[in-house]
């Protein structure tokens, strides 16, 4: 099919098509005055965001009632070419398509460490748009650089001009920017400053006291400035989750007088008064309402409740129906299950997303609010595309998106290749996490395991029955397969998969070392009279610690590369410091084994193992 469009073709759709087709070496679009190969026409009878796509006889026609539908038709067209015997062809198809949910939004934690560069903000927007998401919600606690209140923000925070630029950029790709500004809890990074400390429920705490004028004044300035940058968003998320400390500090008398639910509702009403003049509907998390559904009688009916639940529960209908009975519109918010993990818990994420979205669609909720969190500040967004795009597909498609079919389609749709290595890598990474993090794991998630001391007893308990050798073989399969991996599209996401595998490999090897070190040292003690044998064991203990040192130091530049691809430098130094401190600890232990070896060579007895490496 000739690659040509008319001059008026949607420039964002053209950019997406060109980006994908150039990478796949299909070619670039050119503008022609007459008879373009790809045309977009209007049919007002079609539903919003829907389209009809027909490809035949070297021509593609996209029919839609609005510009969003035309864009989504082009996004489907982008994925249609197939390659056989080195030649790309366009199959002849007739497709009628529309979204199951009106809103398909990505909620993106940009406040816990990773803060995207403007280049990567734009890449993120283009990518979610290519998979038919139409909302992007940056989760902000303190990262907005307010012209009047700049102190809480990091020095490389999001300026009003950047927020304005990102809003305009997203709109080009039919994505609405939906700010989320925490306004109640999760405010410690503001309240730690003496300038705002009098607004804290508890000293320098977590929760803004809603009845304190300083709180309202501060929020009024921040929200006004964000709205000025964003313009007229369809929604403005005010957070307001996890307010457990309300009434425990300076609001104790206020809450006693008003009642806890009324005090909570007072805050929601106050925020709505700030935001409603912009035309935006407020959004808020649902946990307060799930605890007391009576709150819904006290807050504006125009509010949208964001229903967040991340477990693999048999049903989410009780949560959904609570809000339905209250008469409110809602979005369902599953999670990518990436937080505190080297690579997302894909099994848990897809189980959560599939069931929550199926039940949300059946209940005719307003949309999807897919969440990505970076709780410990070191997770990489690029690792999350698999669960994020699964949720996008499940929110668009009327029926179920079967995980097995999605696994078969993902590499082609996202990486632009049918090379089986990429699908195998995701399956291997999921299997490794199942090995390292069994249900009800007593220690914790894989980031915690990665940083745990190799002689940590709780970590050892969690891994006592784990097949570390099998986990390492799976990790090394990913490393081997992706060592030279450079897919046509999203090559850095493939690199992050390689990095995840290498970190898993180092994690499992560390706990193998713990067993081997103890065995070698005890062998040396048991054969202390055999100098050569004992000295060999002791030197190997030192070499094993050098191996661990090198593993951390080798990973640090790989992590730095992955971080800088997507995020600003601000939080990077503290994450890299963990690699260097872990390497230093290994050096100190190597030196301890060396000192024991030298003392042994001069006739000293070998001390107990735990005196060298205290538990």
Secondary structure, 3 states (H helix, E strand, C coil): CCCEECCCCCHHHHHHHHHHHHHCCCCCCEECCCCCCEEEEECCCCCCCCEEEEEECCEEEEEECCHHHHHHHHHHHHHHCEEECCEEECCCEEEEECCCCCEEEEEEECCCCCCECHHHHHHHHHHHHHCCCCEEEEEECCCEECCCCCCCCCCCCEEHHHHHHHHHHHHHCCCEECCEECCCCCCHHHHCCCCCHHHECCCCCCCECCCCHHHHHHHHHHHHHHHHHHCCCCEEECCCCCCCCCCCCCCHHHHHHHCHHHHHHHHHHHHHHHHHHHCCEEEEECHHHHHCHHHHHCCCCCCEEEEECCCCCCCCHHHHHHHHHHCCEEEEECECCCCCCCCCCHHHHHHHHHHHHHHHHHCCCCEEEEEECCCCCCCCHHHHHHHHHHHHHHHHCCCCCCHHHHHHHHHHHHHCCCCHHHHHHHHHHHHHHHHHCCCCCCCCCHHHHHHCCCCCHHHHHHCCCCCHHHHHHHHHHHHHHHCCCCCCCCHHHHHHHHHHHHHHHHHHHHHHHHHHHHHHHHHHHHCCCCHHHHHHHHHHHHHHHHHHHHHHHHHHHHHHHHHHHHECCCCHHHHHHHHHHHHHHHHHHHHHHHHHHHHHHCCCCCCCHHHHCCC
